Amino acid sequence: MTTIIQLIYAIIIGAIQGISEWLPISSKTQIIVSSTYLFKLTFQQAYTFGLFMEIGTLTAAVIYFRKDLAKLVQVLLGSKDEMKRKLFFYVLAVTVITGLIAAPLYLIADSITGIAVGIPMLLIGFVLIGDAALIRYSKKKLEKGETLRKLKDLTFKDYLLIGITQGISALPGISRSGITTSAMLLLNIEPDEAFRLSFIAGIFAAAGAFGLTLIASKSNVAASIAGIGLTGLAIAIITSTVISLFLIDFLIKVAGKQKITYLTLALGIIAITSGLLYLVLGL
């Protein structure tokens, strides 16, 4: 039977998932720490639970990007529109490459703890600080009349790099949105376009992670659900979905403004601090 405390914990877990999935901090790591503490799950169970919880953020992304997803369906139905086909092949290539990288990493992730989690978080933090400088530089280029790249300018080499970086994010401590957005900024893609393309690609990565979790870790899924309860799980998923909808919209809008520089810089500092805590405390 789900208690009031469990329901409160479920809301907290849902909020953590809904916030951390879209910010350049690892949602898996945040869920691992919080669910281990709140629901006394083992590391393996918490890692599996973190992937399972992506159903909430996945739902939010499907709702928010429903028009883009409709374009993919139209291509499957025979649309010859150039930009729709470009988006389709971007998603297809990045998803396939992500799966080839992420699936084996997922299978070895059970042994990853402490230092192996802290170091990637440190690296992501430094990358984010570099991203802040990149975004600022990109804004200056736009002010000078120079153009940055958009989806129409990307090639298969770009898809390959984006897919590899997204696949690596299967490991704890590595933010999917953080690493893919960073890769796109390095590829000289407009900041708002980088966030949009990262989030769209994330829909299929999350769906794959959810499916692989159900197939490969049934016992851990069952144990984590037992800890939070079916009602608690539903509340956590609904909470993460609602928060995600607001946060996706906010990030894409702010990505086109100068304030994104300061936001990314602050997140870099947070990631470095979190990584240091993991190293010091051996979480």
C-alpha positions in Angstrom: 0.0 0.0 0.0 1.4 3.4 -1.0 1.8 5.8 1.9 1.6 9.6 2.0 5.4 9.7 2.4 5.9 7.5 -0.7 3.6 9.8 -2.7 5.7 12.8 -1.6 8.8 11.0 -2.6 7.2 10.1 -5.9 6.6 13.8 -6.6 10.2 14.6 -5.7 11.5 11.8 -8.0 9.2 13.0 -10.9 10.4 16.6 -10.4 14.0 15.6 -10.4 13.5 13.6 -13.6 11.5 16.3 -15.3 14.2 19.0 -14.5 17.4 17.0 -14.9 16.5 15.3 -18.2 16.5 18.6 -20.1 19.3 20.4 -18.4 22.9 19.5 -19.1 23.2 17.4 -15.9 22.8 13.7 -15.9 19.2 12.7 -15.1 20.3 9.1 -14.6 22.8 10.2 -11.9 20.2 12.4 -10.1 17.7 9.5 -10.1 20.3 7.0 -8.9 21.2 9.2 -5.9 17.7 10.3 -5.0 16.0 6.9 -5.4 18.8 5.1 -3.5 18.3 7.5 -0.6 14.5 7.7 -0.7 13.5 4.2 -1.7 16.6 2.3 -0.5 17.3 0.8 -4.0 20.6 -0.8 -4.9 22.8 1.0 -7.4 21.7 -1.4 -10.2 18.0 -1.1 -9.3 18.3 2.7 -9.2 20.1 2.8 -12.5 17.4 0.7 -14.1 14.7 2.9 -12.4 16.4 6.0 -13.9 16.0 4.6 -17.4 12.5 3.4 -16.7 11.5 6.9 -15.5 12.3 8.3 -18.9 8.7 7.4 -19.9 7.6 10.7 -18.4 10.0 12.9 -20.2 9.5 10.8 -23.4 5.7 11.5 -23.2 6.4 15.3 -22.8 8.8 15.3 -25.7 6.2 13.5 -27.9 3.6 16.1 -27.0 5.8 19.1 -27.5 7.4 17.9 -30.8 4.3 16.3 -32.2 4.4 18.4 -35.4 8.0 17.3 -36.1 7.0 13.7 -35.4 4.1 14.1 -37.8 6.7 15.1 -40.5 8.5 11.8 -39.9 5.3 9.9 -40.4 4.6 11.9 -43.6 8.0 10.8 -45.0 7.1 7.2 -44.3 3.9 7.7 -46.2 5.8 9.0 -49.2 6.3 12.7 -48.7 9.0 14.2 -51.0 9.4 17.4 -49.0 13.2 18.1 -48.7 13.3 19.4 -45.1 10.9 16.6 -43.9 13.2 14.0 -45.4 16.3 15.7 -44.0 14.7 15.5 -40.5 13.8 11.9 -41.1 17.3 10.8 -42.1 18.8 12.8 -39.3 16.6 11.0 -36.7 17.2 7.6 -38.4 21.0 7.9 -38.6 21.4 9.3 -35.1 19.1 6.7 -33.5 20.8 3.7 -35.2 24.3 4.9 -34.2 23.1 5.7 -30.7 21.7 2.2 -30.3 24.9 0.5 -31.5 26.9 2.5 -28.9 24.4 2.6 -26.0 23.2 -1.0 -25.9 26.6 -2.6 -24.9 27.3 0.3 -22.5 24.0 -0.3 -20.8 24.9 -4.0 -20.2 28.1 -3.0 -18.4 26.7 -0.1 -16.5 25.9 -2.3 -13.5 29.5 -2.1 -12.3 29.8 1.7 -12.5 29.9 3.6 -9.3 31.7 6.4 -7.4 34.7 7.7 -9.3 33.5 6.4 -12.6 30.4 8.6 -12.2 32.2 11.6 -10.8 34.8 12.0 -13.5 32.3 12.2 -16.4 30.3 14.8 -14.4 33.5 16.9 -14.0 34.3 16.6 -17.7 30.7 17.6 -18.7 31.1 20.6 -16.3 34.2 21.8 -18.1 32.6 21.2 -21.5 29.6 23.3 -20.4 31.9 26.2 -19.4 33.5 25.9 -22.8 30.0 25.8 -24.4 29.2 29.1 -22.7 32.2 30.6 -24.5 31.1 29.0 -27.7 27.6 30.4 -27.4 28.9 33.8 -26.7 31.2 33.5 -29.7 28.3 32.3 -31.9 26.2 35.3 -30.9 29.0 37.6 -32.0 29.3 35.8 -35.3 25.5 36.4 -35.9 25.9 40.1 -35.0 28.6 40.4 -37.6 26.3 38.9 -40.2 27.9 35.4 -40.3 25.6 32.4 -40.4 25.6 29.4 -38.2 24.5 25.9 -39.3 21.0 24.5 -39.2 19.6 21.0 -40.0 19.7 21.7 -43.7 23.5 22.1 -43.6 24.3 18.8 -41.7 25.9 15.8 -43.3 26.2 12.1 -42.3 29.5 12.9 -40.6 27.6 15.3 -38.3 24.9 12.6 -37.7 27.7 10.1 -36.8 29.3 12.4 -34.2 25.9 13.3 -32.7 24.9 9.6 -32.5 28.2 8.6 -30.9 27.9 11.2 -28.2 24.3 10.4 -27.5 25.2 6.7 -27.2 28.0 7.4 -24.7 25.4 9.1 -22.5 24.0 5.7 -21.6 26.7 5.7 -18.9 25.9 7.1 -15.5 27.3 10.6 -14.9 26.9 11.7 -18.6 24.1 14.0 -19.5 22.4 13.1 -22.8 21.2 16.6 -23.5 24.4 18.1 -22.3 26.8 16.0 -24.4 24.7 16.1 -27.6 24.0 19.8 -27.4 27.7 20.4 -26.7 28.6 18.4 -29.7 26.3 20.4 -31.9 27.7 23.7 -30.7 31.1 22.4 -31.5 29.8 21.7 -35.0 28.8 25.4 -35.3 25.1 24.7 -35.1 22.8 27.6 -33.9 22.1 27.2 -30.1 18.3 27.1 -30.4 18.6 24.6 -33.3 21.1 22.5 -31.2 18.6 22.2 -28.3 15.7 21.4 -30.7 17.6 18.7 -32.6 19.0 17.3 -29.3 15.6 17.0 -27.8 14.0 15.4 -30.9 16.8 12.8 -31.1 16.3 12.2 -27.4 12.8 11.0 -28.0 14.0 7.9 -29.8 16.9 7.4 -27.4 14.6 7.4 -24.5 12.2 5.0 -26.2 15.1 2.7 -26.9 16.3 2.9 -23.3 12.9 2.2 -21.9 12.4 -0.8 -24.2 15.9 -2.2 -23.4 15.2 -1.7 -19.7 12.1 -3.8 -19.8 13.8 -6.5 -21.8 17.1 -6.8 -20.0 16.4 -5.8 -16.4 12.9 -7.1 -15.5 13.9 -8.0 -12.0 15.4 -4.5 -11.3 12.3 -2.9 -12.8 10.1 -5.0 -10.5 12.1 -4.2 -7.4 12.1 -0.4 -8.1 8.3 -0.4 -8.8 7.8 -2.4 -5.5 9.7 0.3 -3.7 7.7 3.3 -5.1 4.4 1.5 -5.6 2.2 1.6 -8.8 0.4 4.8 -7.6 3.6 6.4 -6.7 5.1 5.5 -10.1 2.1 7.0 -11.9 2.4 10.2 -9.9 6.2 10.4 -10.6 5.6 9.9 -14.3 2.9 12.5 -14.5 5.0 15.0 -12.5 8.0 14.6 -14.8 5.8 14.9 -17.9 4.2 18.2 -16.7 7.5 19.8 -15.6 9.2 18.6 -18.8 6.7 20.4 -21.0 7.4 23.7 -19.3 11.2 23.2 -19.3 11.5 22.2 -22.9 9.6 25.3 -24.0 11.7 27.5 -21.7 15.1 26.1 -22.9 14.3 26.3 -26.6 13.2 29.9 -26.2 16.0 31.0 -24.0 18.6 29.3 -26.3 18.0 32.1 -28.8 18.8 34.8 -26.2 22.0 36.0 -24.6 21.0 34.7 -21.2 21.7 31.1 -22.4 25.4 31.9 -22.0 25.0 32.6 -18.2 22.7 29.6 -17.8 25.1 27.2 -19.4 28.0 28.7 -17.4 26.1 28.2 -14.2 25.2 24.6 -15.1 28.8 23.9 -15.8 29.8 25.0 -12.4 27.0 22.9 -10.9 28.2 19.8 -12.8 31.8 20.3 -11.7 30.6 20.7 -8.1 28.5 17.6 -8.3 31.4 15.6 -9.9 33.7 16.7 -7.1 31.2 15.6 -4.5 30.9 12.2 -6.1 34.7 11.8 -6.1 35.1 13.0 -2.5 32.1 11.1 -1.0 32.5 8.0 -3.3 28.8 7.9 -4.1 
